[in-house]
């Protein structure tokens, strides 16, 4: 039986990395029936809206979607499709694992973190306005509810218990945001008390950032509000090697959407040079969600071995600092082809060796929106 999956190619490099991900998914031997729908800039041209109702209907029907990055205009333009998708489908849990697989230049080779981000409210609620006629001052409303705080904290503790993680850390700013921050803090504390078998602690957001770059190995599952989770997940991606290797997943009660953390990088569109790993690791997360554990393990192992060999890696993984020897950069499609080739050959049960740590600086170009 084939899994019916909604596929949203996205903007910029999205069509290239989702094509790469499809190739890898199909190499696992798991059958997929892809329903391709457009959102973002392509949808505006076709239907006049960046998020057509047909996209939402497809996800509701299929329950699972694989999504490429979609451009979010800075300042002006249409409202974020990513935010609208999460709110309209109530995809409240944004789960972003960060694992050190980027290569020899990984500065923190023991990094294995999961950021669990509340994805439907907070400072991303979209409630903002000018406070004067001259447009010289503006205000954004930070909406934090007990319902959303409870369910994201419960999600984090359930994840930690299910996957036998060592600790859950709640992150807030309750010392300054004494109403919204304190509400989230209270929800976290009460949920921690309901899971006595899962160790828990708290950090203020500013201290959490410092702690992560000093000793990330002391943390495991981090649960926090929308904006803080957005910032921390990029920080954790940097610890693990960059946005090019950072997958993400969005979960509601009955739906799941898998998307990379990085943006659409429009200046690289059509050049076949974007790193496909984040999107390919979204396939790994999707396979785990579908119960295809061995196929998921094969995808992760094939990605790891391809990066370790350095024969077929894109430009960001071939930079000095990510390898001890000169490596000619490969293309997005060639790297995906190599990962797909390896999938039936790898031993998914073999332990994953750690890359060595380094202090060599490297210019890791971000995949910007």
C-alpha positions as CSV (number, residue, x, y, z in Angstrom):
1,X,0.0,0.0,0.0
2,X,1.3,3.4,-0.9
3,X,1.3,6.3,1.6
4,X,-0.7,9.3,0.2
5,X,1.4,12.4,1.0
6,X,0.8,16.0,0.1
7,X,3.9,17.5,-1.5
8,X,4.4,21.3,-1.5
9,X,7.5,22.1,-3.6
10,X,7.8,25.7,-2.3
11,X,9.7,28.7,-3.5
12,X,13.3,29.4,-4.5
13,X,15.4,26.3,-3.9
14,X,12.3,24.4,-2.8
15,X,11.5,22.5,-6.0
16,X,15.2,21.3,-6.2
17,X,15.4,20.1,-2.6
18,X,12.0,18.5,-2.6
19,X,12.9,16.7,-5.8
20,X,16.0,15.4,-4.1
21,X,14.0,14.3,-1.1
22,X,11.5,12.5,-3.3
23,X,14.4,10.6,-4.9
24,X,15.7,9.5,-1.5
25,X,12.2,8.6,-0.2
26,X,11.5,6.4,-3.2
27,X,14.9,4.7,-2.8
28,X,13.9,3.3,0.6
29,X,11.4,0.9,-1.1
30,X,8.5,2.5,0.8
31,X,5.7,3.4,-1.6
32,X,4.4,6.9,-1.9
33,X,1.6,8.5,-3.8
34,X,2.5,12.2,-4.0
35,X,-0.3,14.8,-4.3
36,X,1.6,17.9,-5.6
37,X,0.0,21.3,-4.6
38,X,1.5,24.8,-4.8
39,X,1.7,27.4,-2.1
40,X,3.7,30.6,-2.0
41,X,4.8,32.6,-5.0
42,X,3.7,30.0,-7.5
43,X,0.3,29.8,-6.0
44,X,-0.1,33.6,-6.2
45,X,0.5,33.5,-9.9
46,X,-1.9,30.7,-10.4
47,X,-4.7,31.5,-8.0
48,X,-4.1,35.0,-6.5
49,X,-3.4,33.7,-3.0
50,X,-0.2,32.3,-1.4
51,X,-2.1,29.6,0.5
52,X,-5.0,28.3,-1.6
53,X,-7.8,26.3,0.2
54,X,-6.8,23.3,-2.0
55,X,-3.5,23.1,-0.1
56,X,-5.2,23.0,3.3
57,X,-7.8,20.5,2.0
58,X,-5.1,18.2,0.7
59,X,-3.3,18.1,4.0
60,X,-6.5,17.6,5.9
61,X,-7.3,14.7,3.6
62,X,-3.9,13.0,3.5
63,X,-2.9,13.8,7.1
64,X,0.8,14.0,6.1
65,X,2.7,16.5,4.0
66,X,6.3,17.1,2.9
67,X,6.9,20.8,2.3
68,X,9.7,22.8,0.7
69,X,10.7,26.3,2.0
70,X,8.3,29.1,1.2
71,X,9.4,32.7,0.9
72,X,8.3,35.0,3.7
73,X,8.7,38.7,2.6
74,X,10.6,40.9,5.1
75,X,8.7,44.0,6.1
76,X,6.0,44.1,3.4
77,X,4.4,41.7,1.0
78,X,2.0,38.8,1.8
79,X,1.7,37.4,5.3
80,X,3.9,34.4,6.1
81,X,2.4,31.2,4.5
82,X,4.3,29.2,7.1
83,X,2.6,30.9,10.0
84,X,-0.9,30.8,8.3
85,X,-0.5,27.1,7.6
86,X,0.3,26.3,11.3
87,X,-2.6,28.4,12.6
88,X,-5.2,27.3,10.1
89,X,-4.4,23.6,10.6
90,X,-3.6,23.9,14.3
91,X,-0.1,22.5,13.8
92,X,0.8,23.6,17.3
93,X,4.1,21.6,17.9
94,X,7.1,22.6,15.8
95,X,9.8,19.9,16.5
96,X,13.3,20.7,15.3
97,X,16.1,18.2,16.0
98,X,19.7,19.2,15.8
99,X,22.2,16.4,15.4
100,X,25.9,16.9,14.6
101,X,26.3,15.3,11.1
102,X,27.7,18.2,9.1
103,X,31.3,16.9,9.0
104,X,34.7,17.2,10.5
105,X,34.3,20.9,11.2
106,X,31.3,20.4,13.5
107,X,32.4,22.4,16.6
108,X,30.1,20.5,18.9
109,X,30.2,16.9,17.8
110,X,28.1,15.7,20.7
111,X,25.1,17.9,19.8
112,X,21.8,16.0,19.9
113,X,19.0,18.4,20.8
114,X,15.3,18.8,20.1
115,X,13.6,22.1,20.3
116,X,9.9,21.9,20.8
117,X,8.3,25.2,19.8
118,X,4.7,26.3,20.3
119,X,3.7,27.3,16.8
120,X,0.3,28.9,16.8
121,X,0.4,31.9,19.1
122,X,2.8,34.2,21.0
123,X,4.4,37.1,19.1
124,X,3.6,35.3,15.8
125,X,-0.1,35.7,16.4
126,X,-0.3,38.5,13.9
127,X,-2.0,41.0,16.2
128,X,-0.2,44.2,15.7
129,X,-1.0,47.8,14.8
130,X,0.3,51.3,14.6
131,X,-0.3,53.3,17.8
132,X,-0.2,56.8,16.3
133,X,-1.3,58.5,13.1
134,X,2.2,59.2,12.0
135,X,3.2,55.6,12.1
136,X,6.1,56.4,14.4
137,X,5.3,53.7,16.9
138,X,3.9,50.2,16.6
139,X,2.7,47.5,18.9
140,X,2.6,43.7,18.7
141,X,0.5,41.6,21.1
142,X,2.1,38.6,22.7
143,X,-0.8,36.1,23.1
144,X,0.0,33.2,25.4
145,X,-2.9,31.0,26.5
146,X,-3.0,28.3,29.1
147,X,-4.5,25.8,26.7
148,X,-1.6,26.2,24.2
149,X,1.0,26.2,26.9
150,X,-0.3,23.1,28.5
151,X,-0.5,21.1,25.3
152,X,3.0,22.1,24.0
153,X,4.5,21.2,27.4
154,X,2.6,17.9,27.4
155,X,3.9,17.2,23.9
156,X,7.5,17.8,25.0
157,X,7.2,15.5,28.0
158,X,5.5,12.8,26.0
159,X,8.2,13.0,23.4
160,X,10.9,12.8,26.0
161,X,9.3,9.8,27.7
162,X,8.6,8.0,24.4
163,X,12.1,8.5,23.0
164,X,13.9,8.0,26.4
165,X,15.5,11.4,26.4
166,X,17.3,12.5,29.4
167,X,15.7,15.8,30.3
168,X,13.2,18.5,29.4
169,X,14.1,22.2,29.8
170,X,11.4,24.8,29.8
171,X,12.5,28.2,28.5
172,X,10.7,31.5,29.2
173,X,11.3,35.1,30.3
174,X,9.1,35.1,33.3
175,X,11.3,37.5,35.2
176,X,10.4,40.4,32.8
177,X,7.2,39.2,31.1
178,X,5.5,38.6,34.4
179,X,2.1,37.7,32.9
180,X,2.7,35.9,29.6
181,X,6.1,34.5,30.7
182,X,4.8,33.5,34.1
183,X,1.7,31.7,32.5
184,X,4.0,29.6,30.4
185,X,6.3,28.9,33.4
186,X,3.3,27.8,35.5
187,X,2.1,25.5,32.8
188,X,5.6,24.0,32.4
189,X,6.0,23.5,36.2
190,X,2.6,21.8,36.6
191,X,3.3,19.5,33.6
192,X,6.7,18.6,35.0
193,X,5.1,17.5,38.2
194,X,2.8,15.2,36.2
195,X,5.8,13.5,34.6
196,X,8.0,12.6,37.7
197,X,9.9,10.0,35.6
198,X,11.2,12.7,33.2
199,X,13.9,15.1,34.7
200,X,13.0,18.8,34.1
201,X,14.6,22.2,34.7
202,X,14.0,25.8,33.6
203,X,16.1,28.5,32.0
204,X,15.5,32.1,31.1
205,X,15.9,32.6,27.3
206,X,19.0,34.8,27.5
207,X,20.7,32.4,29.8
208,X,19.6,29.4,27.7
209,X,21.4,30.9,24.7
210,X,24.6,31.3,26.7
211,X,24.4,27.8,28.1
212,X,23.9,26.2,24.7
213,X,27.1,27.6,23.3
214,X,29.0,26.7,26.4
215,X,27.8,23.2,27.1
216,X,25.1,22.0,24.8
217,X,25.7,18.4,25.9
218,X,23.9,19.2,29.1
219,X,20.6,19.8,27.4
220,X,18.2,17.5,25.5
221,X,14.6,18.5,24.8
222,X,13.9,22.2,25.0
223,X,10.3,23.4,25.1
224,X,9.4,27.1,24.7
225,X,7.1,29.7,23.1
226,X,6.9,30.6,19.4
227,X,9.5,33.4,19.0
228,X,12.0,31.9,21.5
229,X,11.7,28.5,19.8
230,X,12.4,30.1,16.4
231,X,15.5,31.7,17.7
232,X,16.8,28.7,19.7
233,X,16.2,26.2,16.9
234,X,18.5,28.3,14.6
235,X,21.1,28.5,17.3
236,X,20.9,24.7,17.8
237,X,21.2,24.2,14.0
238,X,24.4,26.2,14.1
239,X,25.8,24.0,16.8
240,X,25.1,21.0,14.6
241,X,26.6,22.4,11.5
242,X,24.1,24.9,9.9
243,X,20.7,25.3,8.5
244,X,21.5,23.1,5.6
245,X,21.3,20.0,7.8
246,X,18.4,21.1,10.0
247,X,15.0,19.3,9.4
248,X,11.7,20.2,11.1
249,X,8.3,18.8,11.7
250,X,4.9,20.3,12.6
251,X,2.4,18.2,14.5
252,X,-1.3,18.7,15.3
253,X,-3.5,16.2,16.9
254,X,-4.2,14.4,13.6
255,X,-1.9,16.0,11.0
256,X,1.9,16.2,10.4
257,X,3.8,18.5,8.0
258,X,7.6,18.0,7.5
259,X,9.6,21.0,6.4
260,X,13.3,22.2,6.6
261,X,14.2,24.9,9.1
262,X,15.9,27.0,6.4
263,X,14.4,29.5,4.0
264,X,13.9,29.5,0.3
265,X,17.2,31.1,-0.6
266,X,15.9,32.7,-3.9
267,X,19.3,33.8,-5.1
268,X,20.3,30.1,-5.4
269,X,17.2,29.0,-7.2
270,X,17.7,26.9,-10.3
271,X,21.4,26.6,-9.8
272,X,21.4,23.0,-8.5
273,X,23.7,23.9,-5.7
274,X,21.5,24.0,-2.6
275,X,22.2,21.6,0.3
276,X,19.4,18.9,0.1
277,X,20.2,17.4,3.5
278,X,17.6,19.3,5.6
279,X,14.8,18.3,3.3
280,X,16.1,14.7,3.0
281,X,16.1,14.5,6.8
282,X,12.5,15.7,6.8
283,X,11.9,12.4,4.9
284,X,13.6,10.6,7.7
285,X,11.3,12.2,10.3
286,X,8.2,11.5,8.1
287,X,9.2,7.9,7.8
288,X,9.4,7.6,11.6
289,X,6.0,9.2,11.9
290,X,4.6,6.7,9.5
291,X,6.1,3.8,11.5
292,X,8.8,2.9,8.9
293,X,11.6,2.9,11.4
294,X,14.1,0.8,9.4
295,X,13.7,2.9,6.3
296,X,14.2,6.1,8.4
297,X,17.3,4.6,9.9
298,X,18.7,3.9,6.4
299,X,18.0,7.4,5.3
300,X,19.9,8.9,8.3
301,X,22.8,6.4,7.9
302,X,23.1,7.1,4.1
303,X,23.2,10.9,4.8
304,X,25.8,10.5,7.4
305,X,28.0,8.2,5.3
306,X,27.7,10.6,2.3
307,X,28.8,13.5,4.3
308,X,31.6,11.6,6.0
309,X,33.1,10.4,2.6
310,X,33.0,14.0,1.2
311,X,32.8,12.7,-2.4
312,X,29.4,14.2,-3.1
313,X,28.6,17.2,-0.9
314,X,27.3,20.6,-1.7
315,X,29.4,23.8,-1.4
316,X,28.4,24.5,2.3
317,X,29.7,21.1,3.4
318,X,32.9,21.4,1.3
319,X,34.0,24.6,3.0
320,X,37.3,24.7,5.0
321,X,36.4,23.7,8.5
322,X,33.9,21.1,7.4
323,X,36.7,18.9,5.9
324,X,40.4,18.4,6.5
325,X,41.1,18.2,2.7
326,X,40.1,20.1,-0.4
327,X,36.8,18.9,-1.6
328,X,35.2,20.0,-4.9
329,X,31.6,20.9,-4.3
330,X,29.0,18.7,-5.8
331,X,25.4,19.6,-7.0
332,X,22.2,19.2,-5.1
333,X,21.0,16.5,-7.4
334,X,24.3,14.5,-7.4
335,X,24.4,14.5,-3.6
336,X,20.8,13.3,-3.5
337,X,21.6,10.6,-6.0
338,X,24.5,9.4,-3.9
339,X,22.4,9.3,-0.7
340,X,19.7,7.3,-2.6
341,X,22.3,4.9,-4.0
342,X,23.6,4.2,-0.5
343,X,20.2,3.5,1.1
344,X,19.9,-0.3,0.2
345,X,23.7,-0.8,1.0
346,X,24.0,0.7,4.5
347,X,23.6,-1.1,7.8
348,X,21.0,0.9,9.7
349,X,21.9,-0.7,13.0
350,X,25.6,0.2,13.0
351,X,26.5,2.8,15.5
352,X,27.1,6.3,14.2
353,X,30.7,7.5,14.9
354,X,31.1,11.1,15.9
355,X,33.0,13.6,13.8
356,X,35.9,15.2,15.6
357,X,35.6,18.7,17.1
358,X,37.5,21.6,15.7
359,X,38.1,25.3,16.4
360,X,38.7,26.2,12.8
361,X,36.4,29.0,11.7
362,X,34.2,28.4,8.7
363,X,32.0,30.7,6.7
364,X,28.7,28.9,6.8
365,X,26.4,30.7,4.4
366,X,22.8,30.7,5.7
367,X,19.9,29.6,3.6
368,X,18.0,32.9,4.0
369,X,14.3,33.4,3.4
